């Protein structure tokens, strides 16, 4: 019974990790596309733009504020 109860938890953890990796890849791709397309903006501006497109929809206001403060 103990091992059977752990299986749903392990499945949830697996899908959480897959989701995190997927979002980080989306951010990386967005940043690389912005680096390729835009040469006149600073790196901080490009990171902020990539964050807005890829990660911000998934973050609450606290995470968004922390990322904004951290980028400066």
Predicted model as a PDB file, atoms N, CA, C, CB and O in Angstrom, pLDDT in the B-factor column:
MODEL        1                                                                  
ATOM      1  N   UNK A   1       0.834  -1.197   0.000  1.00 50.00           N  
ATOM      2  CA  UNK A   1       0.000   0.000   0.000  1.00 50.00           C  
ATOM      3  C   UNK A   1       0.870   1.249   0.000  1.00 50.00           C  
ATOM      4  CB  UNK A   1      -0.944   0.005   1.214  1.00 50.00           C  
ATOM      5  O   UNK A   1       0.531   2.228  -0.665  1.00 50.00           O  
ATOM      6  N   UNK A   2       1.967   1.240   0.718  1.00 55.00           N  
ATOM      7  CA  UNK A   2       2.831   2.418   0.804  1.00 55.00           C  
ATOM      8  C   UNK A   2       3.372   2.802  -0.579  1.00 55.00           C  
ATOM      9  CB  UNK A   2       3.997   2.155   1.778  1.00 55.00           C  
ATOM     10  O   UNK A   2       3.377   3.979  -0.937  1.00 55.00           O  
ATOM     11  N   UNK A   3       3.825   1.816  -1.349  1.00 61.00           N  
ATOM     12  CA  UNK A   3       4.379   2.112  -2.668  1.00 61.00           C  
ATOM     13  C   UNK A   3       3.298   2.571  -3.635  1.00 61.00           C  
ATOM     14  CB  UNK A   3       5.092   0.890  -3.228  1.00 61.00           C  
ATOM     15  O   UNK A   3       3.554   3.435  -4.474  1.00 61.00           O  
ATOM     16  N   UNK A   4       2.114   2.019  -3.539  1.00 64.00           N  
ATOM     17  CA  UNK A   4       1.029   2.434  -4.431  1.00 64.00           C  
ATOM     18  C   UNK A   4       0.585   3.854  -4.135  1.00 64.00           C  
ATOM     19  CB  UNK A   4      -0.156   1.484  -4.307  1.00 64.00           C  
ATOM     20  O   UNK A   4       0.168   4.567  -5.048  1.00 64.00           O  
ATOM     21  N   UNK A   5       0.662   4.279  -2.895  1.00 67.00           N  
ATOM     22  CA  UNK A   5       0.279   5.634  -2.545  1.00 67.00           C  
ATOM     23  C   UNK A   5       1.308   6.646  -3.045  1.00 67.00           C  
ATOM     24  CB  UNK A   5       0.107   5.760  -1.037  1.00 67.00           C  
ATOM     25  O   UNK A   5       0.971   7.804  -3.291  1.00 67.00           O  
ATOM     26  N   UNK A   6       2.547   6.217  -3.196  1.00 75.00           N  
ATOM     27  CA  UNK A   6       3.603   7.115  -3.663  1.00 75.00           C  
ATOM     28  C   UNK A   6       3.552   7.356  -5.169  1.00 75.00           C  
ATOM     29  CB  UNK A   6       4.953   6.554  -3.289  1.00 75.00           C  
ATOM     30  O   UNK A   6       4.063   8.370  -5.645  1.00 75.00           O  
ATOM     31  N   UNK A   7       2.954   6.458  -5.913  1.00 75.00           N  
ATOM     32  CA  UNK A   7       2.953   6.580  -7.370  1.00 75.00           C  
ATOM     33  C   UNK A   7       2.266   7.868  -7.833  1.00 75.00           C  
ATOM     34  CB  UNK A   7       2.264   5.369  -7.995  1.00 75.00           C  
ATOM     35  O   UNK A   7       2.849   8.567  -8.662  1.00 75.00           O  
ATOM     36  N   UNK A   8       1.071   8.230  -7.359  1.00 79.00           N  
ATOM     37  CA  UNK A   8       0.477   9.503  -7.811  1.00 79.00           C  
ATOM     38  C   UNK A   8       1.340  10.713  -7.455  1.00 79.00           C  
ATOM     39  CB  UNK A   8      -0.909   9.676  -7.202  1.00 79.00           C  
ATOM     40  O   UNK A   8       1.412  11.668  -8.228  1.00 79.00           O  
ATOM     41  N   UNK A   9       1.984  10.681  -6.309  1.00 79.00           N  
ATOM     42  CA  UNK A   9       2.870  11.776  -5.925  1.00 79.00           C  
ATOM     43  C   UNK A   9       4.057  11.874  -6.876  1.00 79.00           C  
ATOM     44  CB  UNK A   9       3.360  11.590  -4.485  1.00 79.00           C  
ATOM     45  O   UNK A   9       4.420  12.972  -7.297  1.00 79.00           O  
ATOM     46  N   UNK A  10       4.653  10.764  -7.212  1.00 82.00           N  
ATOM     47  CA  UNK A  10       5.779  10.753  -8.144  1.00 82.00           C  
ATOM     48  C   UNK A  10       5.358  11.231  -9.529  1.00 82.00           C  
ATOM     49  CB  UNK A  10       6.377   9.352  -8.236  1.00 82.00           C  
ATOM     50  O   UNK A  10       6.118  11.929 -10.201  1.00 82.00           O  
ATOM     51  N   UNK A  11       4.170  10.866  -9.956  1.00 83.00           N  
ATOM     52  CA  UNK A  11       3.664  11.327 -11.249  1.00 83.00           C  
ATOM     53  C   UNK A  11       3.483  12.846 -11.234  1.00 83.00           C  
ATOM     54  CB  UNK A  11       2.328  10.628 -11.592  1.00 83.00           C  
ATOM     55  O   UNK A  11       3.831  13.514 -12.207  1.00 83.00           O  
ATOM     56  N   UNK A  12       2.946  13.396 -10.152  1.00 84.00           N  
ATOM     57  CA  UNK A  12       2.772  14.845 -10.027  1.00 84.00           C  
ATOM     58  C   UNK A  12       4.118  15.559 -10.049  1.00 84.00           C  
ATOM     59  CB  UNK A  12       2.015  15.187  -8.735  1.00 84.00           C  
ATOM     60  O   UNK A  12       4.265  16.588 -10.708  1.00 84.00           O  
ATOM     61  N   UNK A  13       5.089  15.024  -9.341  1.00 85.00           N  
ATOM     62  CA  UNK A  13       6.425  15.626  -9.318  1.00 85.00           C  
ATOM     63  C   UNK A  13       7.045  15.579 -10.705  1.00 85.00           C  
ATOM     64  CB  UNK A  13       7.334  14.906  -8.300  1.00 85.00           C  
ATOM     65  O   UNK A  13       7.668  16.548 -11.138  1.00 85.00           O  
ATOM     66  N   UNK A  14       6.884  14.481 -11.394  1.00 85.00           N  
ATOM     67  CA  UNK A  14       7.419  14.354 -12.750  1.00 85.00           C  
ATOM     68  C   UNK A  14       6.832  15.418 -13.671  1.00 85.00           C  
ATOM     69  CB  UNK A  14       7.132  12.955 -13.311  1.00 85.00           C  
ATOM     70  O   UNK A  14       7.572  16.089 -14.391  1.00 85.00           O  
ATOM     71  N   UNK A  15       5.500  15.580 -13.657  1.00 84.00           N  
ATOM     72  CA  UNK A  15       4.873  16.554 -14.539  1.00 84.00           C  
ATOM     73  C   UNK A  15       5.217  17.987 -14.141  1.00 84.00           C  
ATOM     74  CB  UNK A  15       3.369  16.363 -14.536  1.00 84.00           C  
ATOM     75  O   UNK A  15       5.282  18.863 -15.004  1.00 84.00           O  
ATOM     76  N   UNK A  16       5.434  18.237 -12.866  1.00 85.00           N  
ATOM     77  CA  UNK A  16       5.874  19.551 -12.422  1.00 85.00           C  
ATOM     78  C   UNK A  16       7.260  19.868 -12.974  1.00 85.00           C  
ATOM     79  CB  UNK A  16       5.878  19.627 -10.891  1.00 85.00           C  
ATOM     80  O   UNK A  16       7.499  20.969 -13.470  1.00 85.00           O  
ATOM     81  N   UNK A  17       8.163  18.913 -12.889  1.00 88.00           N  
ATOM     82  CA  UNK A  17       9.518  19.110 -13.421  1.00 88.00           C  
ATOM     83  C   UNK A  17       9.511  19.296 -14.935  1.00 88.00           C  
ATOM     84  CB  UNK A  17      10.407  17.923 -13.051  1.00 88.00           C  
ATOM     85  O   UNK A  17      10.250  20.127 -15.462  1.00 88.00           O  
ATOM     86  N   UNK A  18       8.688  18.533 -15.628  1.00 88.00           N  
ATOM     87  CA  UNK A  18       8.576  18.682 -17.081  1.00 88.00           C  
ATOM     88  C   UNK A  18       8.064  20.070 -17.425  1.00 88.00           C  
ATOM     89  CB  UNK A  18       7.645  17.604 -17.674  1.00 88.00           C  
ATOM     90  O   UNK A  18       8.541  20.697 -18.371  1.00 88.00           O  
ATOM     91  N   UNK A  19       7.100  20.546 -16.663  1.00 85.00           N  
ATOM     92  CA  UNK A  19       6.540  21.872 -16.894  1.00 85.00           C  
ATOM     93  C   UNK A  19       7.582  22.963 -16.667  1.00 85.00           C  
ATOM     94  CB  UNK A  19       5.337  22.100 -15.988  1.00 85.00           C  
ATOM     95  O   UNK A  19       7.647  23.924 -17.434  1.00 85.00           O  
ATOM     96  N   UNK A  20       8.390  22.828 -15.629  1.00 84.00           N  
ATOM     97  CA  UNK A  20       9.432  23.817 -15.339  1.00 84.00           C  
ATOM     98  C   UNK A  20      10.479  23.830 -16.452  1.00 84.00           C  
ATOM     99  CB  UNK A  20      10.103  23.520 -13.976  1.00 84.00           C  
ATOM    100  O   UNK A  20      10.895  24.898 -16.899  1.00 84.00           O  
ATOM    101  N   UNK A  21      10.898  22.666 -16.893  1.00 87.00           N  
ATOM    102  CA  UNK A  21      11.888  22.586 -17.968  1.00 87.00           C  
ATOM    103  C   UNK A  21      11.308  23.163 -19.251  1.00 87.00           C  
ATOM    104  CB  UNK A  21      12.344  21.126 -18.191  1.00 87.00           C  
ATOM    105  O   UNK A  21      12.012  23.855 -19.986  1.00 87.00           O  
ATOM    106  N   UNK A  22      10.045  22.892 -19.532  1.00 88.00           N  
ATOM    107  CA  UNK A  22       9.394  23.404 -20.733  1.00 88.00           C  
ATOM    108  C   UNK A  22       9.345  24.931 -20.715  1.00 88.00           C  
ATOM    109  CB  UNK A  22       7.976  22.829 -20.860  1.00 88.00           C  
ATOM    110  O   UNK A  22       9.623  25.575 -21.727  1.00 88.00           O  
ATOM    111  N   UNK A  23       8.996  25.502 -19.582  1.00 88.00           N  
ATOM    112  CA  UNK A  23       8.935  26.966 -19.475  1.00 88.00           C  
ATOM    113  C   UNK A  23      10.315  27.592 -19.580  1.00 88.00           C  
ATOM    114  CB  UNK A  23       8.283  27.377 -18.160  1.00 88.00           C  
ATOM    115  O   UNK A  23      10.471  28.649 -20.191  1.00 88.00           O  
ATOM    116  N   UNK A  24      11.311  26.957 -18.994  1.00 90.00           N  
ATOM    117  CA  UNK A  24      12.658  27.524 -19.090  1.00 90.00           C  
ATOM    118  C   UNK A  24      13.172  27.455 -20.531  1.00 90.00           C  
ATOM    119  CB  UNK A  24      13.625  26.780 -18.142  1.00 90.00           C  
ATOM    120  O   UNK A  24      13.891  28.351 -20.974  1.00 90.00           O  
ATOM    121  N   UNK A  25      12.811  26.412 -21.252  1.00 92.00           N  
ATOM    122  CA  UNK A  25      13.189  26.327 -22.671  1.00 92.00           C  
ATOM    123  C   UNK A  25      12.467  27.405 -23.479  1.00 92.00           C  
ATOM    124  CB  UNK A  25      12.863  24.921 -23.242  1.00 92.00           C  
ATOM    125  O   UNK A  25      13.059  28.000 -24.380  1.00 92.00           O  
ATOM    126  N   UNK A  26      11.201  27.662 -23.167  1.00 92.00           N  
ATOM    127  CA  UNK A  26      10.469  28.736 -23.841  1.00 92.00           C  
ATOM    128  C   UNK A  26      11.156  30.081 -23.615  1.00 92.00           C  
ATOM    129  CB  UNK A  26       9.012  28.792 -23.343  1.00 92.00           C  
ATOM    130  O   UNK A  26      11.282  30.877 -24.545  1.00 92.00           O  
ATOM    131  N   UNK A  27      11.600  30.337 -22.382  1.00 92.00           N  
ATOM    132  CA  UNK A  27      12.301  31.579 -22.072  1.00 92.00           C  
ATOM    133  C   UNK A  27      13.614  31.669 -22.841  1.00 92.00           C  
ATOM    134  CB  UNK A  27      12.562  31.684 -20.566  1.00 92.00           C  
ATOM    135  O   UNK A  27      13.933  32.712 -23.411  1.00 92.00           O  
ATOM    136  N   UNK A  28      14.369  30.587 -22.859  1.00 92.00           N  
ATOM    137  CA  UNK A  28      15.659  30.568 -23.547  1.00 92.00           C  
ATOM    138  C   UNK A  28      15.482  30.829 -25.045  1.00 92.00           C  
ATOM    139  CB  UNK A  28      16.368  29.218 -23.322  1.00 92.00           C  
ATOM    140  O   UNK A  28      16.234  31.597 -25.644  1.00 92.00           O  
ATOM    141  N   UNK A  29      14.488  30.187 -25.636  1.00 94.00           N  
ATOM    142  CA  UNK A  29      14.224  30.385 -27.066  1.00 94.00           C  
ATOM    143  C   UNK A  29      13.803  31.821 -27.341  1.00 94.00           C  
ATOM    144  CB  UNK A  29      13.137  29.413 -27.557  1.00 94.00           C  
ATOM    145  O   UNK A  29      14.274  32.434 -28.299  1.00 94.00           O  
ATOM    146  N   UNK A  30      12.914  32.365 -26.503  1.00 93.00           N  
ATOM    147  CA  UNK A  30      12.469  33.753 -26.678  1.00 93.00           C  
ATOM    148  C   UNK A  30      13.649  34.715 -26.561  1.00 93.00           C  
ATOM    149  CB  UNK A  30      11.385  34.110 -25.638  1.00 93.00           C  
ATOM    150  O   UNK A  30      13.753  35.664 -27.339  1.00 93.00           O  
ATOM    151  N   UNK A  31      14.532  34.481 -25.599  1.00 93.00           N  
ATOM    152  CA  UNK A  31      15.696  35.347 -25.417  1.00 93.00           C  
ATOM    153  C   UNK A  31      16.641  35.262 -26.614  1.00 93.00           C  
ATOM    154  CB  UNK A  31      16.443  34.973 -24.131  1.00 93.00           C  
ATOM    155  O   UNK A  31      17.125  36.286 -27.097  1.00 93.00           O  
ATOM    156  N   UNK A  32      16.901  34.061 -27.088  1.00 93.00           N  
ATOM    157  CA  UNK A  32      17.783  33.907 -28.248  1.00 93.00           C  
ATOM    158  C   UNK A  32      17.189  34.559 -29.498  1.00 93.00           C  
ATOM    159  CB  UNK A  32      18.053  32.423 -28.513  1.00 93.00           C  
ATOM    160  O   UNK A  32      17.918  35.146 -30.298  1.00 93.00           O  
ATOM    161  N   UNK A  33      15.873  34.460 -29.668  1.00 93.00           N  
ATOM    162  CA  UNK A  33      15.232  35.116 -30.804  1.00 93.00           C  
ATOM    163  C   UNK A  33      15.345  36.631 -30.695  1.00 93.00           C  
ATOM    164  CB  UNK A  33      13.763  34.704 -30.900  1.00 93.00           C  
ATOM    165  O   UNK A  33      15.591  37.312 -31.690  1.00 93.00           O  
ATOM    166  N   UNK A  34      15.167  37.151 -29.499  1.00 91.00           N  
ATOM    167  CA  UNK A  34      15.289  38.598 -29.295  1.00 91.00           C  
ATOM    168  C   UNK A  34      16.723  39.054 -29.524  1.00 91.00           C  
ATOM    169  CB  UNK A  34      14.830  38.988 -27.878  1.00 91.00           C  
ATOM    170  O   UNK A  34      16.945  40.121 -30.097  1.00 91.00           O  
ATOM    171  N   UNK A  35      17.699  38.263 -29.088  1.00 90.00           N  
ATOM    172  CA  UNK A  35      19.106  38.600 -29.322  1.00 90.00           C  
ATOM    173  C   UNK A  35      19.419  38.635 -30.818  1.00 90.00           C  
ATOM    174  CB  UNK A  35      20.025  37.587 -28.613  1.00 90.00           C  
ATOM    175  O   UNK A  35      20.188  39.478 -31.281  1.00 90.00           O  
ATOM    176  N   UNK A  36      18.826  37.728 -31.553  1.00 90.00           N  
ATOM    177  CA  UNK A  36      19.063  37.654 -32.992  1.00 90.00           C  
ATOM    178  C   UNK A  36      18.378  38.810 -33.734  1.00 90.00           C  
ATOM    179  CB  UNK A  36      18.567  36.311 -33.538  1.00 90.00           C  
ATOM    180  O   UNK A  36      18.938  39.365 -34.679  1.00 90.00           O  
ATOM    181  N   UNK A  37      17.167  39.165 -33.300  1.00 87.00           N  
ATOM    182  CA  UNK A  37      16.368  40.164 -34.007  1.00 87.00           C  
ATOM    183  C   UNK A  37      16.727  41.603 -33.652  1.00 87.00           C  
ATOM    184  CB  UNK A  37      14.921  39.936 -33.721  1.00 87.00           C  
ATOM    185  O   UNK A  37      16.598  42.493 -34.493  1.00 87.00           O  
ATOM    186  N   UNK A  38      17.176  41.846 -32.425  1.00 81.00           N  
ATOM    187  CA  UNK A  38      17.350  43.209 -31.948  1.00 81.00           C  
ATOM    188  C   UNK A  38      18.782  43.422 -31.487  1.00 81.00           C  
ATOM    189  CB  UNK A  38      16.368  43.517 -30.811  1.00 81.00           C  
ATOM    190  O   UNK A  38      19.266  42.736 -30.586  1.00 81.00           O  
ATOM    191  N   UNK A  39      19.448  44.372 -32.110  1.00 75.00           N  
ATOM    192  CA  UNK A  39      20.834  44.648 -31.739  1.00 75.00           C  
ATOM    193  C   UNK A  39      20.968  45.922 -30.913  1.00 75.00           C  
ATOM    194  CB  UNK A  39      21.692  44.755 -32.984  1.00 75.00           C  
ATOM    195  O   UNK A  39      21.977  46.102 -30.232  1.00 75.00           O  
ATOM    196  N   UNK A  40      19.980  46.807 -30.954  1.00 85.00           N  
ATOM    197  CA  UNK A  40      20.129  48.099 -30.296  1.00 85.00           C  
ATOM    198  C   UNK A  40      19.648  48.141 -28.847  1.00 85.00           C  
ATOM    199  CB  UNK A  40      19.401  49.120 -31.071  1.00 85.00           C  
ATOM    200  O   UNK A  40      19.831  49.160 -28.181  1.00 85.00           O  
ATOM    201  N   UNK A  41      19.053  47.098 -28.350  1.00 86.00           N  
ATOM    202  CA  UNK A  41      18.596  47.080 -26.955  1.00 86.00           C  
ATOM    203  C   UNK A  41      19.656  46.455 -26.053  1.00 86.00           C  
ATOM    204  CB  UNK A  41      17.265  46.306 -26.829  1.00 86.00           C  
ATOM    205  O   UNK A  41      20.485  45.660 -26.496  1.00 86.00           O  
ATOM    206  N   UNK A  42      19.610  46.836 -24.773  1.00 88.00           N  
ATOM    207  CA  UNK A  42      20.542  46.246 -23.812  1.00 88.00           C  
ATOM    208  C   UNK A  42      20.113  44.821 -23.475  1.00 88.00           C  
ATOM    209  CB  UNK A  42      20.622  47.104 -22.526  1.00 88.00           C  
ATOM    210  O   UNK A  42      18.983  44.417 -23.748  1.00 88.00           O  
ATOM    211  N   UNK A  43      21.018  44.082 -22.889  1.00 87.00           N  
ATOM    212  CA  UNK A  43      20.712  42.709 -22.503  1.00 87.00           C  
ATOM    213  C   UNK A  43      19.580  42.675 -21.476  1.00 87.00           C  
ATOM    214  CB  UNK A  43      21.964  42.019 -21.939  1.00 87.00           C  
ATOM    215  O   UNK A  43      18.721  41.795 -21.535  1.00 87.00           O  
ATOM    216  N   UNK A  44      19.571  43.622 -20.536  1.00 87.00           N  
ATOM    217  CA  UNK A  44      18.507  43.677 -19.527  1.00 87.00           C  
ATOM    218  C   UNK A  44      17.146  43.883 -20.183  1.00 87.00           C  
ATOM    219  CB  UNK A  44      18.782  44.803 -18.515  1.00 87.00           C  
ATOM    220  O   UNK A  44      16.159  43.285 -19.755  1.00 87.00           O  
ATOM    221  N   UNK A  45      17.083  44.714 -21.204  1.00 89.00           N  
ATOM    222  CA  UNK A  45      15.816  44.943 -21.909  1.00 89.00           C  
ATOM    223  C   UNK A  45      15.379  43.690 -22.665  1.00 89.00           C  
ATOM    224  CB  UNK A  45      15.948  46.128 -22.884  1.00 89.00           C  
ATOM    225  O   UNK A  45      14.190  43.372 -22.713  1.00 89.00           O  
ATOM    226  N   UNK A  46      16.325  42.992 -23.244  1.00 91.00           N  
ATOM    227  CA  UNK A  46      15.993  41.769 -23.973  1.00 91.00           C  
ATOM    228  C   UNK A  46      15.512  40.670 -23.033  1.00 91.00           C  
ATOM    229  CB  UNK A  46      17.201  41.282 -24.766  1.00 91.00           C  
ATOM    230  O   UNK A  46      14.571  39.942 -23.349  1.00 91.00           O  
ATOM    231  N   UNK A  47      16.159  40.554 -21.881  1.00 90.00           N  
ATOM    232  CA  UNK A  47      15.734  39.565 -20.885  1.00 90.00           C  
ATOM    233  C   UNK A  47      14.332  39.900 -20.392  1.00 90.00           C  
ATOM    234  CB  UNK A  47      16.729  39.513 -19.696  1.00 90.00           C  
ATOM    235  O   UNK A  47      13.493  39.010 -20.257  1.00 90.00           O  
ATOM    236  N   UNK A  48      14.076  41.173 -20.124  1.00 89.00           N  
ATOM    237  CA  UNK A  48      12.746  41.601 -19.671  1.00 89.00           C  
ATOM    238  C   UNK A  48      11.688  41.280 -20.726  1.00 89.00           C  
ATOM    239  CB  UNK A  48      12.741  43.115 -19.355  1.00 89.00           C  
ATOM    240  O   UNK A  48      10.605  40.802 -20.391  1.00 89.00           O  
ATOM    241  N   UNK A  49      11.994  41.538 -21.991  1.00 91.00           N  
ATOM    242  CA  UNK A  49      11.040  41.249 -23.066  1.00 91.00           C  
ATOM    243  C   UNK A  49      10.792  39.741 -23.194  1.00 91.00           C  
ATOM    244  CB  UNK A  49      11.554  41.815 -24.405  1.00 91.00           C  
ATOM    245  O   UNK A  49       9.652  39.315 -23.383  1.00 91.00           O  
ATOM    246  N   UNK A  50      11.838  38.947 -23.092  1.00 91.00           N  
ATOM    247  CA  UNK A  50      11.677  37.490 -23.158  1.00 91.00           C  
ATOM    248  C   UNK A  50      10.876  36.979 -21.964  1.00 91.00           C  
ATOM    249  CB  UNK A  50      13.052  36.797 -23.208  1.00 91.00           C  
ATOM    250  O   UNK A  50      10.061  36.067 -22.106  1.00 91.00           O  
ATOM    251  N   UNK A  51      11.105  37.564 -20.790  1.00 89.00           N  
ATOM    252  CA  UNK A  51      10.338  37.186 -19.596  1.00 89.00           C  
ATOM    253  C   UNK A  51       8.862  37.504 -19.787  1.00 89.00           C  
ATOM    254  CB  UNK A  51      10.880  37.912 -18.346  1.00 89.00           C  
ATOM    255  O   UNK A  51       7.999  36.688 -19.463  1.00 89.00           O  
ATOM    256  N   UNK A  52       8.569  38.697 -20.315  1.00 89.00           N  
ATOM    257  CA  UNK A  52       7.175  39.112 -20.523  1.00 89.00           C  
ATOM    258  C   UNK A  52       6.424  38.118 -21.406  1.00 89.00           C  
ATOM    259  CB  UNK A  52       7.122  40.512 -21.153  1.00 89.00           C  
ATOM    260  O   UNK A  52       5.259  37.810 -21.156  1.00 89.00           O  
ATOM    261  N   UNK A  53       7.100  37.623 -22.436  1.00 89.00           N  
ATOM    262  CA  UNK A  53       6.456  36.733 -23.399  1.00 89.00           C  
ATOM    263  C   UNK A  53       6.327  35.310 -22.870  1.00 89.00           C  
ATOM    264  CB  UNK A  53       7.233  36.727 -24.698  1.00 89.00           C  
ATOM    265  O   UNK A  53       5.301  34.663 -23.078  1.00 89.00           O  
ATOM    266  N   UNK A  54       7.352  34.822 -22.193  1.00 89.00           N  
ATOM    267  CA  UNK A  54       7.389  33.390 -21.897  1.00 89.00           C  
ATOM    268  C   UNK A  54       7.042  33.008 -20.464  1.00 89.00           C  
ATOM    269  CB  UNK A  54       8.728  32.875 -22.205  1.00 89.00           C  
ATOM    270  O   UNK A  54       6.361  32.002 -20.259  1.00 89.00           O  
ATOM    271  N   UNK A  55       7.476  33.761 -19.474  1.00 85.00           N  
ATOM    272  CA  UNK A  55       7.305  33.328 -18.086  1.00 85.00           C  
ATOM    273  C   UNK A  55       6.261  34.124 -17.302  1.00 85.00           C  
ATOM    274  CB  UNK A  55       8.613  33.419 -17.378  1.00 85.00           C  
ATOM    275  O   UNK A  55       5.614  33.582 -16.406  1.00 85.00           O  
ATOM    276  N   UNK A  56       6.094  35.388 -17.630  1.00 85.00           N  
ATOM    277  CA  UNK A  56       5.196  36.228 -16.845  1.00 85.00           C  
ATOM    278  C   UNK A  56       3.764  35.691 -16.767  1.00 85.00           C  
ATOM    279  CB  UNK A  56       5.176  37.611 -17.423  1.00 85.00           C  
ATOM    280  O   UNK A  56       3.142  35.794 -15.709  1.00 85.00           O  
ATOM    281  N   UNK A  57       3.218  35.121 -17.851  1.00 83.00           N  
ATOM    282  CA  UNK A  57       1.853  34.586 -17.740  1.00 83.00           C  
ATOM    283  C   UNK A  57       1.704  33.506 -16.661  1.00 83.00           C  
ATOM    284  CB  UNK A  57       1.425  34.017 -19.074  1.00 83.00           C  
ATOM    285  O   UNK A  57       0.599  33.260 -16.179  1.00 83.00           O  
ATOM    286  N   UNK A  58       2.804  32.868 -16.285  1.00 77.00           N  
ATOM    287  CA  UNK A  58       2.749  31.787 -15.303  1.00 77.00           C  
ATOM    288  C   UNK A  58       3.050  32.271 -13.890  1.00 77.00           C  
ATOM    289  CB  UNK A  58       3.722  30.694 -15.682  1.00 77.00           C  
ATOM    290  O   UNK A  58       2.821  31.536 -12.930  1.00 77.00           O  
ATOM    291  N   UNK A  59       3.551  33.471 -13.747  1.00 76.00           N  
ATOM    292  CA  UNK A  59       3.944  33.988 -12.441  1.00 76.00           C  
ATOM    293  C   UNK A  59       2.870  34.881 -11.847  1.00 76.00           C  
ATOM    294  CB  UNK A  59       5.247  34.751 -12.549  1.00 76.00           C  
ATOM    295  O   UNK A  59       2.170  35.600 -12.559  1.00 76.00           O  
ATOM    296  N   UNK A  60       2.755  34.821 -10.546  1.00 74.00           N  
ATOM    297  CA  UNK A  60       1.895  35.749  -9.823  1.00 74.00           C  
ATOM    298  C   UNK A  60       2.597  37.083  -9.666  1.00 74.00           C  
ATOM    299  CB  UNK A  60       1.504  35.180  -8.449  1.00 74.00           C  
ATOM    300  O   UNK A  60       3.706  37.267 -10.168  1.00 74.00           O  
ATOM    301  N   UNK A  61       1.965  38.009  -8.979  1.00 66.00           N  
ATOM    302  CA  UNK A  61       2.544  39.346  -8.868  1.00 66.00           C  
ATOM    303  C   UNK A  61       3.820  39.358  -8.039  1.00 66.00           C  
ATOM    304  CB  UNK A  61       1.538  40.297  -8.262  1.00 66.00           C  
ATOM    305  O   UNK A  61       4.700  40.181  -8.290  1.00 66.00           O  
ATOM    306  N   UNK A  62       3.946  38.468  -7.059  1.00 67.00           N  
ATOM    307  CA  UNK A  62       5.157  38.436  -6.235  1.00 67.00           C  
ATOM    308  C   UNK A  62       6.351  37.964  -7.064  1.00 67.00           C  
ATOM    309  CB  UNK A  62       4.957  37.515  -5.008  1.00 67.00           C  
ATOM    310  O   UNK A  62       7.420  38.573  -7.016  1.00 67.00           O  
ATOM    311  N   UNK A  63       6.175  36.885  -7.819  1.00 68.00           N  
ATOM    312  CA  UNK A  63       7.258  36.389  -8.665  1.00 68.00           C  
ATOM    313  C   UNK A  63       7.633  37.406  -9.729  1.00 68.00           C  
ATOM    314  CB  UNK A  63       6.862  35.070  -9.320  1.00 68.00           C  
ATOM    315  O   UNK A  63       8.814  37.602 -10.013  1.00 68.00           O  
ATOM    316  N   UNK A  64       6.646  38.049 -10.315  1.00 64.00           N  
ATOM    317  CA  UNK A  64       6.915  39.064 -11.335  1.00 64.00           C  
ATOM    318  C   UNK A  64       7.719  40.214 -10.760  1.00 64.00           C  
ATOM    319  CB  UNK A  64       5.609  39.587 -11.932  1.00 64.00           C  
ATOM    320  O   UNK A  64       8.662  40.687 -11.394  1.00 64.00           O  
ATOM    321  N   UNK A  65       7.361  40.672  -9.566  1.00 68.00           N  
ATOM    322  CA  UNK A  65       8.079  41.774  -8.926  1.00 68.00           C  
ATOM    323  C   UNK A  65       9.511  41.346  -8.587  1.00 68.00           C  
ATOM    324  CB  UNK A  65       7.335  42.240  -7.647  1.00 68.00           C  
ATOM    325  O   UNK A  65      10.444  42.132  -8.747  1.00 68.00           O  
ATOM    326  N   UNK A  66       9.686  40.128  -8.129  1.00 67.00           N  
ATOM    327  CA  UNK A  66      11.031  39.645  -7.786  1.00 67.00           C  
ATOM    328  C   UNK A  66      11.911  39.558  -9.029  1.00 67.00           C  
ATOM    329  CB  UNK A  66      10.951  38.267  -7.099  1.00 67.00           C  
ATOM    330  O   UNK A  66      13.087  39.916  -8.977  1.00 67.00           O  
ATOM    331  N   UNK A  67      11.365  39.095 -10.131  1.00 62.00           N  
ATOM    332  CA  UNK A  67      12.143  39.010 -11.366  1.00 62.00           C  
ATOM    333  C   UNK A  67      12.488  40.396 -11.888  1.00 62.00           C  
ATOM    334  CB  UNK A  67      11.375  38.223 -12.430  1.00 62.00           C  
ATOM    335  O   UNK A  67      13.580  40.605 -12.417  1.00 62.00           O  
ATOM    336  N   UNK A  68      11.586  41.327 -11.748  1.00 63.00           N  
ATOM    337  CA  UNK A  68      11.836  42.686 -12.214  1.00 63.00           C  
ATOM    338  C   UNK A  68      12.944  43.334 -11.377  1.00 63.00           C  
ATOM    339  CB  UNK A  68      10.539  43.530 -12.149  1.00 63.00           C  
ATOM    340  O   UNK A  68      13.848  43.958 -11.933  1.00 63.00           O  
ATOM    341  N   UNK A  69      12.886  43.196 -10.055  1.00 52.00           N  
ATOM    342  CA  UNK A  69      13.898  43.767  -9.179  1.00 52.00           C  
ATOM    343  C   UNK A  69      15.235  43.089  -9.417  1.00 52.00           C  
ATOM    344  CB  UNK A  69      13.482  43.635  -7.708  1.00 52.00           C  
ATOM    345  O   UNK A  69      16.272  43.752  -9.446  1.00 52.00           O  
ATOM    346  N   UNK A  70      15.222  41.790  -9.586  1.00 54.00           N  
ATOM    347  CA  UNK A  70      16.439  41.003  -9.733  1.00 54.00           C  
ATOM    348  C   UNK A  70      17.172  41.320 -11.038  1.00 54.00           C  
ATOM    349  CB  UNK A  70      16.108  39.522  -9.671  1.00 54.00           C  
ATOM    350  O   UNK A  70      18.393  41.174 -11.104  1.00 54.00           O  
ATOM    351  N   UNK A  71      16.464  41.741 -12.057  1.00 50.00           N  
ATOM    352  CA  UNK A  71      17.102  41.964 -13.350  1.00 50.00           C  
ATOM    353  C   UNK A  71      17.904  43.251 -13.398  1.00 50.00           C  
ATOM    354  CB  UNK A  71      16.068  41.981 -14.432  1.00 50.00           C  
ATOM    355  O   UNK A  71      18.634  43.470 -14.364  1.00 50.00           O  
ATOM    356  N   UNK A  72      17.797  44.110 -12.397  1.00 48.00           N  
ATOM    357  CA  UNK A  72      18.528  45.381 -12.421  1.00 48.00           C  
ATOM    358  C   UNK A  72      19.765  45.356 -11.572  1.00 48.00           C  
ATOM    359  CB  UNK A  72      17.647  46.495 -11.967  1.00 48.00           C  
ATOM    360  O   UNK A  72      20.481  46.355 -11.495  1.00 48.00           O  
TER     361      UNK A  72                                                      
ENDMDL                                                                          
END                                                                             
